[in-house]
């Protein structure tokens, strides 16, 4: 299976912006923002006013998607 450009996990920075996570997951930025407000989606951290996602958290969230927990 071929990976789309700029969506490989190793291309996601250790602390990714919401835009970078949106590109990686192919989920709209606004959806990630809404999920964050609802306590859903990948875990994130706030650095001042900036929202960042740890690569390991995003990958874990993607791996868990679609599984029954």
Secondary structure, DSSP 8 states (H G I E B T S, - for coil): ----TT--GGGS-SEE-HHHHHHHHT--HHHHHHHHHHT-SS--EEETTEEEEEHHHHHHHHHHTTS--
